[in-house]
Amino acid sequence: MHIYQQDCRDCNGEPFNLRALRGQVLLVVNIATECRFTPQLAGLEKLYRAHRDQGFTVLGFPCNQFARQAPAPARDIEAWCRREYSVSFPLMARVRVNGSDADPLFRLLRRQAPGVLGSTPIKWNFTKFLVGRDGQVIARYGPSAGASALEAPIRRALDTHFSA
């Protein structure tokens, strides 16, 4: 199964067509506005702007599951991210990433790329999943992995060609 078979919604609650991103490299991130890693939004935006013309997209999913660090409605989170960090990459509806009610997209991502020692739960906000052009997870990165740690893997993924 690949990411394009999953349904998701944008920050306004409207369906977001992941299939339209088929063939792109994606970085899927659970974000929060009140987290010590929130300044990473600037680096994620920089990566997005540097590579979007080569077929790269960042998808930010607000998550209030860790210490209630994304308490605002998704629309307000989007406005805040755009105002404070000039975020232009797509921001989605708030999701749960762990537990029985976890969003199906994040269940898939966790299965395809377990964390340390094979554990699948996401430990904190700003966990990142790099998805190749084929819709399969290439790697999972912990919250402390900033933009500089992601630059080379993103470039390698962009250099990989995919035929539908």
C-alpha positions, 0 to 999 in steps of 0.5 A: 500500500502506498500513501496515495491510497489514503484520504486526508483533509486540508486545514479547512476540512476539505478533501485533499487529493494525495493522488495529485502528488503522485510522483513527488517526494513528500515530507510528512510532518506532525506539527504543533504551534507551542512546541520547542521544535516549532521554529523548525517550520522555518527550515521546512519552508526553506526546504519546500521553497528550495525543492518544490520545482523539482517535485517536492512537497511538505505536508504539515499535519497539526497534532494536539496529542503531545502535551496539547501543543496544538490546541487551536483549530486547524484554520487558526494554526494555518493562519499562525504558521503563515504569519509567523513562519511564512509557511506556504506548504500545505497544512492539513486538518488536525490528526491523531498520530497514535492510538486506536483513533490514529489517522490511517495515513499515520498508521501506514507511515508508522508501519512502513518506517518504525522508530527506534528498536522497531517501535511504531508509536510517534514519540513527539511533535515534528516527527518526519516521514520522507516519502519517495516518488513511488509513495513508499516511506524512505525514512523516518526522522525524529523531532530533533532532525532539522532541515540541514539533516534532511537536505541530502536525503531529499536530494537523493530522493528527488534524483530517483525517477519514478514511472507510473 
